[in-house]
Amino acid sequence: MCYADVYLYGQILGTNSFLLTDGFLRPDEYSEIEEQYFLPGGETGTAATVLASLGVSVRIDGTWVGRDVSPMLKEFYSDKSVDLTSLSFPADFMGVTDHVIISGLIRTPMGRFQHLFSSGKRWWNTPREEDITGCKAAAVDPYFFDDSLLAAEYCKRHGIPYVTIDCRHDSDIHRNAAVNVLSHECLDIEYRGIPYEEIMEMMRTETDGLTIITQGGGEMLYARKNGEIQRMKPFDVAVKSTLGAGDTFKAGCVYGLLHGMNDHDLVRFASACSAIAISRFPLPLHPPKLDEVRDLIGTAG
């Protein structure tokens, strides 16, 4: 049985991040690296870091943590309220890493995810029901096919509300989610050319949960079945790096769900978490704290 407040299932990586000094990469030109780090990343890894900073106890599962990532990950979480006991640490697996080039609003991730997913080999855990039973809220990333569906099914079976991301309107994970957060990157691929208001209508008719559409620095949309589409502007902050912004927003939604926030307050809280995240670098070393989030919300009115 899980004794953490929150269960997270999904991508847990080692991220090599590079913040450039004078604008983004240009062909055949030298670029100066201002800062670089090797720290936990991935949708689930980042969300765990943020939730721990907000005072939440978390259990994570998902991606195997191989030899290239394991020492860093164990050391990083050694003093945080993040339980790693469900993870697998196979000695013969390199571990999943990505590399991200960042300059302000622009970032480009690089990795071998297409190779990994097409390899036909397993590199993640199947979720365990006993890990989910007893937690108060969860988040399920949709990338691990039947195993992601299984994690969502366990949540449904035990009445545990969960947040997911970038799930289509016709997916079971969306239908049963308490919150589904859709990025503009996802919508531009899955629903290209369809106005966001029409997408929202498709999304909310299929679920009793809350659907949120984010647009980076643009206006957010959120709605439930039979309700009006609501809109909210993001907080205005100076951007240092957008790496982890969406993962931090997801973590803020989980926190709001855990604490029974209404839709407006949940979206605003998640937006404030994300705003603080993009104002600093690197996010894992400077995650938003609860008093900072509350202060930003209070200052903005």
Secondary structure, 3 states (H helix, E strand, C coil): CCCCCEEEEECCEEEEEEEECCCCCCCCCCCCEEEEEEEEEHHHHHHHHHHHHCCCCEEEEEECCCCCCHHHHHHHHCCCCEECCCCCCCCCCCCCEEEEEEEECEEEEECCHHHHHHCCCCCECCCCHHHHCCCCEEEECHHHHHHHHHHHHHHHHCCCCEEEECCCCCCHHHHHCCEEEECHHHHHHHCCCCCHHHHHHHHHCCCCCEEEEEECCEEEEEECCCCCCEEECCCCCCCCECCCHHHHHHHHHHHHHHCCCCHHHHHHHHHHHHHHHHCCCCHHHCCCCHHHHHHHHHHHC
